[in-house]
Amino acid sequence: MAKAVLLDARLVIMDEPTAALGVSQTELVLELISNLASRGIAVLVVSHNLADVFRVADRLAVLYLGKLVSSGPASDYDTASAVDLITTGQSLRTPSPAGPARSHDGQEG
């Protein structure tokens, strides 16, 4: 991560960045993600830890069996709707007041 910052990266990709970390180390990684984003650096986080995802994400892209089933602003999702999409490929919940999650083809999901 430090190398990416030093090289003036415009995109940092993190795959399960907090998976093997304790609470304090996880906090440091989430702060780093927020700091990078505030500096205009795009951060793509691949994670199953939805608590971490919702703390730092502006947008979500949800995969089911390796296929994109939904994407959009993080505010269009909650943990339950994200879990439904991850485990079944469809949302089983009533849409949030902010609006329904949208699939990659623009269809309501």
C-alpha positions in Angstrom: 0.0 0.0 0.0 2.8 2.4 0.9 4.4 1.7 -2.5 1.2 2.6 -4.3 1.0 5.9 -2.4 4.7 6.7 -3.1 4.3 5.9 -6.8 1.3 8.3 -7.0 -1.1 5.5 -7.9 -4.6 6.5 -9.2 -6.1 3.1 -8.3 -5.4 0.7 -5.4 -6.9 -2.8 -5.4 -7.2 -4.6 -2.1 -8.3 -8.2 -1.9 -9.6 -9.1 1.5 -7.4 -6.5 3.2 -8.7 -7.1 6.7 -9.2 -10.8 6.6 -6.3 -11.8 8.9 -6.1 -8.7 11.0 -7.0 -7.8 14.5 -9.3 -5.0 15.5 -6.7 -2.2 15.7 -5.0 -3.3 12.5 -8.3 -3.4 10.7 -9.0 0.1 11.9 -5.7 1.3 10.4 -6.5 -0.3 7.1 -10.0 1.2 7.0 -8.5 4.6 7.9 -6.0 4.3 5.1 -8.7 3.4 2.6 -10.7 6.5 3.7 -7.5 8.7 3.5 -6.7 7.4 0.0 -10.3 8.1 -1.2 -10.2 11.6 0.3 -7.1 12.3 -1.8 -8.9 11.3 -5.0 -7.3 7.8 -5.3 -9.7 5.1 -6.4 -9.8 2.1 -4.0 -11.3 -1.1 -5.1 -11.9 -3.4 -2.1 -12.8 -7.1 -2.6 -14.2 -8.3 0.7 -16.7 -10.6 2.4 -16.6 -8.5 5.5 -19.7 -6.3 4.9 -19.2 -4.3 8.1 -15.9 -3.1 6.7 -17.3 -2.6 3.2 -20.2 -0.4 4.4 -17.8 1.7 6.4 -15.7 2.8 3.5 -17.6 2.2 0.2 -19.4 4.8 -1.9 -20.5 2.1 -4.4 -21.0 -1.6 -4.4 -20.7 -4.3 -7.0 -22.2 -7.6 -5.9 -21.2 -10.9 -7.5 -23.0 -14.2 -7.4 -21.2 -17.2 -8.7 -18.7 -14.9 -10.3 -21.3 -12.8 -12.2 -22.2 -9.2 -11.5 -25.8 -9.2 -10.2 -26.1 -5.7 -8.9 -24.2 -2.5 -8.6 -24.9 1.0 -7.4 -24.5 3.5 -4.6 -23.7 1.9 -1.3 -26.7 3.9 0.1 -29.0 1.7 -2.0 -28.0 -1.4 0.0 -28.0 -2.7 3.5 -26.3 -5.7 4.9 -29.3 -8.0 4.5 -29.9 -7.0 0.8 -26.2 -7.5 0.1 -26.2 -10.9 1.7 -29.3 -11.9 -0.3 -27.6 -10.9 -3.5 -24.3 -12.6 -2.6 -26.0 -15.9 -1.6 -29.0 -16.1 -4.1 -28.2 -13.7 -6.9 -31.4 -11.7 -6.1 -32.7 -9.4 -3.5 -35.3 -10.9 -1.3 -35.9 -7.7 0.7 -38.2 -4.7 0.3 -36.3 -1.9 -1.3 -34.8 0.7 1.0 -36.4 4.2 1.1 -33.4 5.4 -1.0 -34.6 3.1 -3.8 -34.1 -0.4 -5.0 -30.7 -1.8 -5.8 -30.1 -1.8 -9.5 -28.6 -4.7 -11.4 -25.8 -4.2 -13.9 -28.2 -3.9 -16.7 -30.3 -1.2 -15.0 -33.1 -3.5 -13.9 -34.5 -3.3 -10.5 -33.4 -6.1 -8.3 
